[in-house]
Amino acid sequence: MLLPIVQFGHPILRKMSEDINDTYEGLPKLIADMYETMYKAEGIGIAAPQVGKNIRLFVIDADPCADDFPEVKGFKQVFINAHIIERSEETMLTKEGCLSLPGINEDVRRPSKIRIQYLDEKFQPHDEIIEGYRAIVVQHEYDHIDGKVFTDHLGALKKRLLKSKLNAISNGKVNTKYRVILP
């Protein structure tokens, strides 16, 4: 089932999400619905807060970016209760966009390597080091479960230049091909 996507300015995008356990009702369906919604909206990742759920869950399928970033070929993963425990000092600058901030694409600098602990959809624990563009995509979605959006990583001048666009989204002036939840 296609889910509406929460737009910038909605308070759920600024809340710290909560861990869940394997008794979370409807989790397999929610994961399937998140993938379906992400694909329909032409995204490569989506986090539970973006579909109105305040839980530590995000899904990624970065395969559409494999032409530009070969290391993401086949990178499809569910992350439950994820916690980044280390970040490298080395960084990468990449262009980012977000389904909750339609029409905004900016260069963002992030650590190029992370260590993350999470559970998969079978609640099996993982402790992994993720590098390159994979790490960028994971950090973007991870921000959502920590109550952040990618524009939080921009400098003051760039944020000022985007203020009118962000205000427009917050005021419900969005044009998307997908259903949305306005602030």
C-alpha positions in Angstrom: 0.0 0.0 0.0 1.3 3.4 -0.9 1.8 5.6 2.1 1.7 9.4 2.1 5.1 11.1 2.7 5.5 13.6 5.6 6.7 17.0 4.3 9.3 19.3 5.9 7.8 21.4 8.8 5.8 18.5 10.2 6.9 17.9 13.9 7.5 14.2 13.5 10.5 14.9 11.4 12.1 16.6 14.4 11.5 13.9 17.0 14.0 11.3 18.1 12.5 8.0 17.1 12.0 5.1 19.5 13.5 1.6 19.3 11.0 -1.3 18.7 11.0 -5.0 19.3 10.0 -8.0 17.3 6.4 -7.7 18.5 5.8 -4.4 16.8 2.4 -4.9 15.2 2.3 -5.0 11.4 6.1 -4.6 10.9 6.5 -6.8 7.8 3.6 -5.0 6.1 5.0 -1.6 7.1 8.4 -2.5 5.6 6.8 -3.7 2.4 4.7 -0.5 2.2 7.7 1.7 2.8 9.6 0.0 -0.1 6.5 0.3 -2.3 6.2 4.0 -1.4 9.9 4.7 -1.9 9.9 3.1 -5.3 6.8 4.9 -6.5 8.3 8.2 -5.3 11.6 7.4 -7.0 13.6 7.5 -3.8 16.5 5.3 -2.8 15.7 5.3 0.9 12.8 6.2 3.3 12.6 6.3 7.1 9.6 5.6 9.3 9.2 9.2 10.4 8.7 10.1 6.7 5.6 7.9 6.7 4.3 9.2 10.1 5.8 6.5 12.4 8.1 7.6 15.2 10.2 4.4 15.2 13.8 3.6 14.4 13.3 2.0 11.1 14.5 2.8 7.6 14.8 1.0 4.3 17.3 1.5 1.5 17.6 0.3 -2.1 20.4 2.4 -3.7 20.6 0.3 -6.8 19.3 3.1 -9.1 22.5 5.0 -8.2 24.8 2.2 -9.2 25.8 3.8 -12.6 27.4 6.7 -10.7 28.4 4.8 -7.5 29.1 1.2 -8.4 29.6 0.2 -4.8 25.8 0.5 -4.2 24.9 -2.1 -6.8 22.5 -4.5 -4.9 22.6 -2.4 -1.7 19.1 -3.2 -0.4 18.7 -3.3 3.3 16.3 -2.9 6.2 17.7 -1.1 9.3 15.9 -1.5 12.6 17.0 0.2 15.9 20.1 1.5 14.1 22.8 3.4 16.0 25.9 4.8 14.4 28.7 4.3 16.9 31.7 5.6 14.9 32.2 8.1 12.1 35.4 8.7 10.2 37.2 12.1 10.0 37.4 11.6 6.2 34.4 13.1 4.4 32.7 13.0 1.1 30.7 15.8 -0.6 27.7 14.5 -2.5 24.4 16.0 -3.8 21.4 15.0 -1.7 17.7 15.4 -2.0 14.8 14.1 0.1 11.3 13.0 -0.4 10.3 15.2 2.5 11.9 18.2 1.0 10.9 18.0 -2.7 12.7 20.3 -5.1 15.7 20.9 -2.9 19.0 19.3 -3.8 22.2 20.4 -2.2 25.8 19.3 -1.7 26.3 17.9 1.7 29.6 16.8 3.4 29.4 13.7 5.5 31.8 11.2 7.0 32.9 8.7 4.3 32.9 5.7 6.7 30.7 4.7 9.6 30.3 1.9 12.0 26.6 1.0 12.6 24.8 -1.4 14.8 21.3 -2.5 13.8 18.8 -5.3 13.5 17.6 -6.6 10.1 14.0 -7.5 9.3 14.4 -10.9 11.0 15.8 -9.0 14.1 19.2 -10.5 13.6 21.9 -8.1 15.0 24.6 -6.6 12.7 27.7 -4.5 13.5 29.1 -3.3 10.3 31.5 -0.8 8.8 30.0 0.9 5.8 32.0 3.1 3.4 31.6 5.4 0.5 28.3 6.3 -1.0 26.6 3.5 1.0 27.6 5.3 4.1 26.2 8.6 2.7 22.8 7.0 2.0 22.7 5.3 5.4 23.5 8.6 7.2 20.9 10.5 5.3 18.2 8.0 6.4 19.7 7.7 9.9 19.3 11.4 10.3 15.5 11.0 10.0 15.3 8.6 12.9 17.3 11.1 14.9 15.0 14.0 14.1 17.2 15.7 11.5 17.0 16.5 7.8 19.9 16.9 5.3 19.6 20.7 5.2 20.7 20.7 8.9 24.2 20.0 7.6 24.4 23.1 5.4 26.1 26.3 6.3 24.3 29.4 7.6 24.4 31.2 4.2 23.1 28.2 2.3 20.3 27.8 4.8 19.4 31.4 4.4 19.3 31.0 0.7 16.9 28.0 1.0 14.7 29.7 3.6 11.9 30.7 1.2 11.8 27.2 -0.4 11.7 25.5 3.1 9.0 27.9 4.2 7.0 27.1 1.1 7.1 23.4 1.8 6.2 24.1 5.5 3.2 26.0 4.3 2.0 23.2 2.1 3.2 24.5 -1.3 4.6 21.3 -2.7 4.3 19.7 -6.1 5.0 16.0 -6.0 3.9 12.9 -7.9 3.2 11.2 -4.6 0.7 11.7 -1.8 2.0 13.8 1.1 1.2 14.7 4.7 1.5 18.4 5.2 2.8 20.1 8.4 
